[in-house]
């Protein structure tokens, strides 16, 4: 009787799936945090612009960056799933 490391069916695949799940969760969290920061900065800039066209434009750029960040956060699971299929994780 041989004792040693026995691989369960799909053992390595389960570990790879866990890694991709952790990457997806971390990526979404990071993107949402950055988007929230940009939304806050853009809102504050817009409030203190005082009608100055240059400052209003900077605020709009920050708000657009926040919208882009939220969009990327929503698409992050799709990107991770594509990467998972390329690597062969299922």
MOPAC internal coordinates of N, CA, C and O (Angstrom, degrees):
PM7 1SCF
backbone

  N    0.0000 0     0.00 0     0.00 0    0    0    0
  C    1.4272 1     0.00 0     0.00 0    1    0    0
  C    1.5215 1   108.37 1     0.00 0    2    1    0
  O    1.2310 1   121.47 1   -53.14 1    3    2    1
  N    1.2817 1   114.79 1   126.86 1    3    2    1
  C    1.4556 1   120.70 1  -175.30 1    5    3    2
  C    1.5236 1   109.70 1  -100.31 1    6    5    3
  O    1.2310 1   121.30 1   -54.29 1    7    6    5
  N    1.2920 1   115.12 1   125.71 1    7    6    5
  C    1.4600 1   119.46 1   177.69 1    9    7    6
  C    1.5113 1   108.30 1  -107.62 1   10    9    7
  O    1.2310 1   121.15 1   -41.45 1   11   10    9
  N    1.2566 1   115.40 1   138.55 1   11   10    9
  C    1.4613 1   120.73 1   179.92 1   13   11   10
  C    1.5107 1   109.07 1   177.25 1   14   13   11
  O    1.2310 1   121.87 1    14.16 1   15   14   13
  N    1.2656 1   114.03 1  -165.84 1   15   14   13
  C    1.4564 1   119.13 1  -179.69 1   17   15   14
  C    1.5230 1   109.35 1   -77.23 1   18   17   15
  O    1.2310 1   121.59 1   -59.22 1   19   18   17
  N    1.2977 1   114.55 1   120.78 1   19   18   17
  C    1.4496 1   119.01 1   178.08 1   21   19   18
  C    1.5240 1   108.36 1  -107.62 1   22   21   19
  O    1.2310 1   120.98 1   -49.30 1   23   22   21
  N    1.3145 1   115.73 1   130.70 1   23   22   21
  C    1.4479 1   120.55 1   178.68 1   25   23   22
  C    1.5146 1   109.47 1   -89.58 1   26   25   23
  O    1.2310 1   121.70 1   -52.24 1   27   26   25
  N    1.2847 1   114.35 1   127.76 1   27   26   25
  C    1.4514 1   118.43 1   173.11 1   29   27   26
  C    1.5154 1   108.51 1   -75.36 1   30   29   27
  O    1.2310 1   121.14 1   -18.83 1   31   30   29
  N    1.2880 1   115.43 1   161.17 1   31   30   29
  C    1.4546 1   119.86 1   177.73 1   33   31   30
  C    1.5267 1   108.52 1   -60.79 1   34   33   31
  O    1.2310 1   120.11 1   -60.05 1   35   34   33
  N    1.3397 1   117.40 1   119.95 1   35   34   33
  C    1.4531 1   121.91 1   178.40 1   37   35   34
  C    1.5173 1   113.61 1    77.01 1   38   37   35
  O    1.2310 1   119.61 1  -161.95 1   39   38   37
  N    1.3026 1   118.36 1    18.05 1   39   38   37
  C    1.4604 1   121.04 1  -177.62 1   41   39   38
  C    1.5087 1   112.84 1   -60.17 1   42   41   39
  O    1.2310 1   120.05 1   131.73 1   43   42   41
  N    1.3227 1   117.51 1   -48.27 1   43   42   41
  C    1.4568 1   120.71 1   179.17 1   45   43   42
  C    1.5143 1   111.24 1   -68.72 1   46   45   43
  O    1.2310 1   120.56 1   144.61 1   47   46   45
  N    1.3172 1   116.53 1   -35.39 1   47   46   45
  C    1.4616 1   120.78 1   178.93 1   49   47   46
  C    1.5207 1   110.42 1   -65.14 1   50   49   47
  O    1.2310 1   120.21 1   141.78 1   51   50   49
  N    1.3310 1   117.21 1   -38.22 1   51   50   49
  C    1.4596 1   120.66 1   178.07 1   53   51   50
  C    1.5217 1   110.84 1   -63.86 1   54   53   51
  O    1.2310 1   120.34 1   139.18 1   55   54   53
  N    1.3310 1   116.95 1   -40.82 1   55   54   53
  C    1.4536 1   120.53 1   178.83 1   57   55   54
  C    1.5237 1   110.90 1   -65.76 1   58   57   55
  O    1.2310 1   120.33 1   139.03 1   59   58   57
  N    1.3267 1   116.97 1   -40.97 1   59   58   57
  C    1.4532 1   120.68 1   178.47 1   61   59   58
  C    1.5242 1   110.22 1   -65.51 1   62   61   59
  O    1.2310 1   120.29 1   140.93 1   63   62   61
  N    1.3082 1   117.04 1   -39.07 1   63   62   61
  C    1.4605 1   120.78 1   176.66 1   65   63   62
  C    1.5143 1   111.90 1   -62.15 1   66   65   63
  O    1.2310 1   120.56 1   140.83 1   67   66   65
  N    1.3146 1   116.54 1   -39.17 1   67   66   65
  C    1.4646 1   121.12 1   177.69 1   69   67   66
  C    1.5223 1   110.77 1   -64.58 1   70   69   67
  O    1.2310 1   120.52 1   139.06 1   71   70   69
  N    1.3229 1   116.62 1   -40.94 1   71   70   69
  C    1.4664 1   120.64 1   178.65 1   73   71   70
  C    1.5292 1   110.02 1   -61.68 1   74   73   71
  O    1.2310 1   120.31 1   134.09 1   75   74   73
  N    1.3353 1   117.00 1   -45.91 1   75   74   73
  C    1.4550 1   119.93 1  -179.65 1   77   75   74
  C    1.5289 1   112.04 1   -66.79 1   78   77   75
  O    1.2310 1   120.23 1   145.05 1   79   78   77
  N    1.3088 1   117.16 1   -34.95 1   79   78   77
  C    1.4630 1   120.28 1   176.37 1   81   79   78
  C    1.5214 1   110.37 1   -64.64 1   82   81   79
  O    1.2310 1   120.43 1   138.45 1   83   82   81
  N    1.3239 1   116.79 1   -41.55 1   83   82   81
  C    1.4675 1   120.90 1   178.04 1   85   83   82
  C    1.5209 1   111.24 1   -65.54 1   86   85   83
  O    1.2310 1   120.18 1   140.15 1   87   86   85
  N    1.3299 1   117.26 1   -39.85 1   87   86   85
  C    1.4628 1   120.83 1   177.90 1   89   87   86
  C    1.5260 1   109.83 1   -62.88 1   90   89   87
  O    1.2310 1   120.68 1   134.64 1   91   90   89
  N    1.3289 1   116.30 1   -45.36 1   91   90   89
  C    1.4620 1   120.65 1  -178.90 1   93   91   90
  C    1.5244 1   110.46 1   -61.74 1   94   93   91
  O    1.2310 1   120.14 1   134.22 1   95   94   93
  N    1.3139 1   117.33 1   -45.78 1   95   94   93
  C    1.4631 1   121.25 1  -178.87 1   97   95   94
  C    1.5240 1   110.99 1   -62.98 1   98   97   95
  O    1.2310 1   120.59 1   136.40 1   99   98   97
  N    1.3224 1   116.48 1   -43.60 1   99   98   97
  C    1.4616 1   120.39 1   179.93 1  101   99   98
  C    1.5183 1   111.45 1   -66.21 1  102  101   99
  O    1.2310 1   120.47 1   138.09 1  103  102  101
  N    1.3240 1   116.70 1   -41.91 1  103  102  101
  C    1.4553 1   121.42 1  -179.16 1  105  103  102
  C    1.5250 1   111.35 1   -64.14 1  106  105  103
  O    1.2310 1   120.44 1   135.20 1  107  106  105
  N    1.3124 1   116.76 1   -44.80 1  107  106  105
  C    1.4643 1   120.20 1   178.91 1  109  107  106
  C    1.5279 1   109.95 1   -63.21 1  110  109  107
  O    1.2310 1   120.30 1   135.56 1  111  110  109
  N    1.3147 1   117.03 1   -44.44 1  111  110  109
  C    1.4679 1   120.57 1   179.20 1  113  111  110
  C    1.5124 1   112.67 1   -60.54 1  114  113  111
  O    1.2310 1   120.54 1   136.62 1  115  114  113
  N    1.3287 1   116.57 1   -43.38 1  115  114  113
  C    1.4642 1   120.82 1   179.48 1  117  115  114
  C    1.5240 1   111.02 1   -65.43 1  118  117  115
  O    1.2310 1   120.22 1   134.83 1  119  118  117
  N    1.3245 1   117.18 1   -45.17 1  119  118  117
  C    1.4616 1   120.38 1  -178.61 1  121  119  118
  C    1.5240 1   112.47 1   -65.69 1  122  121  119
  O    1.2310 1   120.36 1   140.02 1  123  122  121
  N    1.3162 1   116.93 1   -39.98 1  123  122  121
  C    1.4641 1   119.61 1   178.50 1  125  123  122
  C    1.5277 1   110.61 1   -67.54 1  126  125  123
  O    1.2310 1   120.26 1   141.85 1  127  126  125
  N    1.3153 1   117.10 1   -38.15 1  127  126  125
  C    1.4659 1   120.40 1   178.25 1  129  127  126
  C    1.5274 1   110.78 1   -63.44 1  130  129  127
  O    1.2310 1   120.54 1   133.71 1  131  130  129
  N    1.3362 1   116.56 1   -46.29 1  131  130  129
  C    1.4643 1   119.70 1   179.45 1  133  131  130
  C    1.5315 1   111.16 1   -66.14 1  134  133  131
  O    1.2310 1   120.14 1   141.31 1  135  134  133
  N    1.3166 1   117.33 1   -38.69 1  135  134  133
  C    1.4578 1   120.19 1   178.89 1  137  135  134
  C    1.5274 1   110.45 1   -64.90 1  138  137  135
  O    1.2310 1   120.52 1   140.35 1  139  138  137
  N    1.3140 1   116.61 1   -39.65 1  139  138  137
  C    1.4635 1   119.94 1   178.65 1  141  139  138
  C    1.5267 1   110.58 1   -65.32 1  142  141  139
  O    1.2310 1   120.49 1   140.76 1  143  142  141
  N    1.3224 1   116.68 1   -39.24 1  143  142  141
  C    1.4600 1   120.69 1   177.01 1  145  143  142
  C    1.5241 1   110.72 1   -62.01 1  146  145  143
  O    1.2310 1   120.30 1   134.92 1  147  146  145
  N    1.3350 1   117.02 1   -45.08 1  147  146  145
  C    1.4617 1   120.71 1   179.72 1  149  147  146
  C    1.5217 1   111.24 1   -66.47 1  150  149  147
  O    1.2310 1   120.02 1   143.99 1  151  150  149
  N    1.3278 1   117.57 1   -36.01 1  151  150  149
  C    1.4563 1   121.17 1   177.14 1  153  151  150
  C    1.5276 1   110.31 1   -64.08 1  154  153  151
  O    1.2310 1   120.50 1   138.24 1  155  154  153
  N    1.3091 1   116.65 1   -41.76 1  155  154  153
  C    1.4634 1   121.31 1   178.69 1  157  155  154
  C    1.5194 1   110.87 1   -65.54 1  158  157  155
  O    1.2310 1   120.57 1   133.69 1  159  158  157
  N    1.3388 1   116.52 1   -46.31 1  159  158  157
  C    1.4662 1   120.50 1   179.77 1  161  159  158
  C    1.5288 1   110.32 1   -62.61 1  162  161  159
  O    1.2310 1   120.48 1   134.96 1  163  162  161
  N    1.3247 1   116.69 1   -45.04 1  163  162  161
  C    1.4631 1   119.94 1   179.60 1  165  163  162
  C    1.5172 1   112.09 1   -62.61 1  166  165  163
  O    1.2310 1   120.49 1   137.64 1  167  166  165
  N    1.3227 1   116.67 1   -42.36 1  167  166  165
  C    1.4625 1   119.93 1   178.65 1  169  167  166
  C    1.5139 1   112.56 1   -64.07 1  170  169  167
  O    1.2310 1   120.76 1   137.10 1  171  170  169
  N    1.3276 1   116.15 1   -42.90 1  171  170  169
  C    1.4691 1   119.61 1   178.59 1  173  171  170
  C    1.5222 1   111.04 1   -65.71 1  174  173  171
  O    1.2310 1   120.34 1   139.25 1  175  174  173
  N    1.3200 1   116.95 1   -40.75 1  175  174  173
  C    1.4713 1   119.76 1   178.70 1  177  175  174
  C    1.5225 1   110.85 1   -63.08 1  178  177  175
  O    1.2310 1   121.09 1   140.81 1  179  178  177
  N    1.3302 1   115.53 1   -39.19 1  179  178  177
  C    1.4560 1   119.96 1  -179.93 1  181  179  178
  C    1.5292 1   110.61 1   -66.22 1  182  181  179
  O    1.2310 1   120.82 1   141.04 1  183  182  181
  N    1.3299 1   116.03 1   -38.96 1  183  182  181
  C    1.4656 1   120.26 1  -179.79 1  185  183  182
  C    1.5253 1   112.58 1   -67.00 1  186  185  183
  O    1.2310 1   120.41 1   140.50 1  187  186  185
  N    1.3229 1   116.82 1   -39.50 1  187  186  185
  C    1.4661 1   119.80 1  -176.13 1  189  187  186
  C    1.5269 1   112.69 1   -94.50 1  190  189  187
  O    1.2310 1   119.83 1  -174.46 1  191  190  189
  N    1.3262 1   117.93 1     5.54 1  191  190  189
  C    1.4639 1   120.79 1  -178.17 1  193  191  190
  C    1.5248 1   111.59 1   -63.78 1  194  193  191
  O    1.2310 1   120.20 1   145.95 1  195  194  193
  N    1.3036 1   117.22 1   -34.05 1  195  194  193
  C    1.4599 1   119.88 1   177.73 1  197  195  194
  C    1.5215 1   113.25 1    64.26 1  198  197  195
  O    1.2310 1   120.39 1  -152.99 1  199  198  197
  N    1.3166 1   116.86 1    27.01 1  199  198  197
  C    1.4606 1   119.61 1   178.53 1  201  199  198
  C    1.5133 1   114.36 1    85.54 1  202  201  199
  O    1.2310 1   119.51 1   178.27 1  203  202  201
  N    1.3196 1   118.55 1    -1.73 1  203  202  201
  C    1.4618 1   122.17 1   178.02 1  205  203  202
  C    1.5342 1   108.95 1   -69.58 1  206  205  203
  O    1.2310 1   119.92 1   -62.58 1  207  206  205
  N    1.3307 1   117.76 1   117.42 1  207  206  205
  C    1.4680 1   119.97 1  -176.06 1  209  207  206
  C    1.5307 1   113.79 1   -59.20 1  210  209  207
  O    1.2310 1   119.79 1   145.53 1  211  210  209
  N    1.3136 1   118.01 1   -34.47 1  211  210  209
  C    1.4635 1   121.29 1   179.38 1  213  211  210
  C    1.5248 1   111.82 1   -65.75 1  214  213  211
  O    1.2310 1   120.91 1   137.03 1  215  214  213
  N    1.3215 1   115.86 1   -42.97 1  215  214  213
  C    1.4600 1   120.55 1   179.70 1  217  215  214
  C    1.5264 1   111.63 1   -71.05 1  218  217  215
  O    1.2310 1   120.94 1   143.79 1  219  218  217
  N    1.3317 1   115.81 1   -36.21 1  219  218  217
  C    1.4698 1   119.23 1   177.11 1  221  219  218
  C    1.5238 1   109.47 1   -63.86 1  222  221  219
  O    1.2310 1   120.33 1   140.12 1  223  222  221
  N    1.3254 1   116.98 1   -39.88 1  223  222  221
  C    1.4695 1   120.87 1   178.73 1  225  223  222
  C    1.5305 1   110.80 1   -63.95 1  226  225  223
  O    1.2310 1   119.99 1   137.99 1  227  226  225
  N    1.3268 1   117.62 1   -42.01 1  227  226  225
  C    1.4669 1   121.06 1   177.25 1  229  227  226
  C    1.5307 1   110.78 1   -62.35 1  230  229  227
  O    1.2310 1   120.68 1   140.93 1  231  230  229
  N    1.3179 1   116.31 1   -39.07 1  231  230  229
  C    1.4641 1   120.23 1   178.38 1  233  231  230
  C    1.5231 1   110.18 1   -64.74 1  234  233  231
  O    1.2310 1   120.31 1   138.38 1  235  234  233
  N    1.3177 1   117.01 1   -41.62 1  235  234  233
  C    1.4664 1   120.53 1   179.62 1  237  235  234
  C    1.5255 1   110.80 1   -64.16 1  238  237  235
  O    1.2310 1   120.08 1   141.80 1  239  238  237
  N    1.3173 1   117.45 1   -38.20 1  239  238  237
  C    1.4703 1   120.78 1   177.60 1  241  239  238
  C    1.5282 1   110.06 1   -62.91 1  242  241  239
  O    1.2310 1   120.29 1   137.04 1  243  242  241
  N    1.3294 1   117.04 1   -42.96 1  243  242  241
  C    1.4661 1   120.50 1   179.03 1  245  243  242
  C    1.5295 1   110.57 1   -64.78 1  246  245  243
  O    1.2310 1   119.72 1   140.98 1  247  246  245
  N    1.3211 1   118.13 1   -39.02 1  247  246  245
  C    1.4582 1   120.91 1   179.05 1  249  247  246
  C    1.5301 1   111.19 1   -68.47 1  250  249  247
  O    1.2310 1   120.42 1   144.38 1  251  250  249
  N    1.3269 1   116.79 1   -35.62 1  251  250  249
  C    1.4683 1   119.73 1   175.79 1  253  251  250
  C    1.5277 1   110.67 1   -66.99 1  254  253  251
  O    1.2310 1   120.62 1   142.41 1  255  254  253
  N    1.3286 1   116.43 1   -37.59 1  255  254  253
  C    1.4671 1   120.27 1   177.24 1  257  255  254
  C    1.5316 1   110.20 1   -64.22 1  258  257  255
  O    1.2310 1   120.43 1   142.30 1  259  258  257
  N    1.3200 1   116.78 1   -37.70 1  259  258  257
  C    1.4689 1   120.50 1   177.56 1  261  259  258
  C    1.5249 1   110.53 1   -64.76 1  262  261  259
  O    1.2310 1   120.35 1   137.37 1  263  262  261
  N    1.3288 1   116.93 1   -42.63 1  263  262  261
  C    1.4649 1   120.50 1   178.40 1  265  263  262
  C    1.5252 1   110.82 1   -63.06 1  266  265  263
  O    1.2310 1   120.44 1   139.55 1  267  266  265
  N    1.3236 1   116.77 1   -40.45 1  267  266  265
  C    1.4648 1   121.38 1   176.73 1  269  267  266
  C    1.5295 1   110.47 1   -63.16 1  270  269  267
  O    1.2310 1   120.53 1   138.39 1  271  270  269
  N    1.3222 1   116.59 1   -41.61 1  271  270  269
  C    1.4613 1   120.68 1   178.79 1  273  271  270
  C    1.5185 1   112.41 1   -62.80 1  274  273  271
  O    1.2310 1   120.27 1   138.30 1  275  274  273
  N    1.3299 1   117.10 1   -41.70 1  275  274  273
  C    1.4638 1   119.97 1   177.50 1  277  275  274
  C    1.5261 1   110.40 1   -65.94 1  278  277  275
  O    1.2310 1   120.61 1   141.32 1  279  278  277
  N    1.3388 1   116.45 1   -38.68 1  279  278  277
  C    1.4627 1   119.74 1   177.68 1  281  279  278
  C    1.5186 1   111.86 1   -62.76 1  282  281  279
  O    1.2310 1   120.50 1   136.62 1  283  282  281
  N    1.3298 1   116.64 1   -43.38 1  283  282  281
  C    1.4647 1   120.32 1   177.59 1  285  283  282
  C    1.5211 1   111.67 1   -65.17 1  286  285  283
  O    1.2310 1   120.54 1   143.68 1  287  286  285
  N    1.3208 1   116.57 1   -36.32 1  287  286  285
  C    1.4677 1   119.64 1   178.43 1  289  287  286
  C    1.5253 1   110.87 1   -64.52 1  290  289  287
  O    1.2310 1   120.81 1   144.37 1  291  290  289
  N    1.3322 1   116.06 1   -35.63 1  291  290  289
  C    1.4661 1   118.60 1   178.29 1  293  291  290
  C    1.5262 1   111.21 1   -72.57 1  294  293  291
  O    1.2310 1   120.14 1   150.64 1  295  294  293
  N    1.3302 1   117.34 1   -29.36 1  295  294  293
  C    1.4612 1   121.00 1  -179.50 1  297  295  294
  C    1.5312 1   113.52 1   -89.59 1  298  297  295
  O    1.2310 1   119.82 1   169.75 1  299  298  297
  N    1.3214 1   117.94 1   -10.25 1  299  298  297
  C    1.4710 1   121.08 1  -176.97 1  301  299  298
  C    1.5277 1   112.84 1   -56.06 1  302  301  299
  O    1.2310 1   118.85 1   136.63 1  303  302  301
  N    1.3417 1   119.79 1   -43.37 1  303  302  301
  C    1.4731 1   118.30 1   177.97 1  305  303  302
  C    1.5270 1   112.55 1   -60.20 1  306  305  303
  O    1.2310 1   120.20 1   144.61 1  307  306  305
  N    1.3287 1   117.23 1   -35.39 1  307  306  305
  C    1.4613 1   120.42 1   177.70 1  309  307  306
  C    1.5212 1   110.70 1   -64.84 1  310  309  307
  O    1.2310 1   120.23 1   135.56 1  311  310  309
  N    1.3360 1   117.17 1   -44.44 1  311  310  309
  C    1.4642 1   120.69 1   178.65 1  313  311  310
  C    1.5217 1   111.52 1   -60.78 1  314  313  311
  O    1.2310 1   120.57 1   137.84 1  315  314  313
  N    1.3177 1   116.51 1   -42.16 1  315  314  313
  C    1.4630 1   120.70 1  -179.21 1  317  315  314
  C    1.5304 1   110.25 1   -67.45 1  318  317  315
  O    1.2310 1   119.96 1   141.22 1  319  318  317
  N    1.3264 1   117.67 1   -38.78 1  319  318  317
  C    1.4651 1   120.03 1   177.98 1  321  319  318
  C    1.5243 1   111.68 1   -64.95 1  322  321  319
  O    1.2310 1   120.10 1   140.68 1  323  322  321
  N    1.3327 1   117.42 1   -39.32 1  323  322  321
  C    1.4641 1   120.48 1   176.67 1  325  323  322
  C    1.5227 1   109.82 1   -63.57 1  326  325  323
  O    1.2310 1   120.30 1   135.13 1  327  326  325
  N    1.3266 1   117.04 1   -44.87 1  327  326  325
  C    1.4685 1   120.89 1   177.68 1  329  327  326
  C    1.5195 1   110.80 1   -61.54 1  330  329  327
  O    1.2310 1   120.32 1   140.72 1  331  330  329
  N    1.3142 1   117.00 1   -39.28 1  331  330  329
  C    1.4731 1   121.98 1   179.46 1  333  331  330
  C    1.5192 1   110.13 1   -62.25 1  334  333  331
  O    1.2310 1   120.09 1   137.79 1  335  334  333
  N    1.3280 1   117.44 1   -42.21 1  335  334  333
  C    1.4787 1   120.51 1   179.04 1  337  335  334
  C    1.5206 1   111.34 1   -68.17 1  338  337  335
  O    1.2310 1   119.98 1   143.24 1  339  338  337
  N    1.3281 1   117.64 1   -36.76 1  339  338  337
  C    1.4587 1   121.09 1   178.80 1  341  339  338
  C    1.5208 1   110.23 1   -64.85 1  342  341  339
  O    1.2310 1   120.70 1   136.24 1  343  342  341
  N    1.3262 1   116.27 1   -43.76 1  343  342  341
  C    1.4639 1   120.97 1  -178.78 1  345  343  342
  C    1.5272 1   110.75 1   -72.36 1  346  345  343
  O    1.2310 1   120.43 1   153.12 1  347  346  345
  N    1.3123 1   116.78 1   -26.88 1  347  346  345
  C    1.4505 1   120.03 1   178.17 1  349  347  346
  C    1.4992 1   113.72 1   102.66 1  350  349  347
  O    1.2310 1   120.34 1  -155.84 1  351  350  349
  N    1.3112 1   116.95 1    24.16 1  351  350  349
  C    1.4557 1   120.75 1  -179.48 1  353  351  350
  C    1.5109 1   113.40 1   -81.61 1  354  353  351
  O    1.2310 1   118.90 1  -175.84 1  355  354  353
  N    1.2843 1   119.70 1     4.16 1  355  354  353
  C    1.4707 1   125.64 1   175.48 1  357  355  354
  C    1.4908 1   110.20 1   135.93 1  358  357  355
  O    1.2310 1   120.10 1   180.00 1  359  358  357

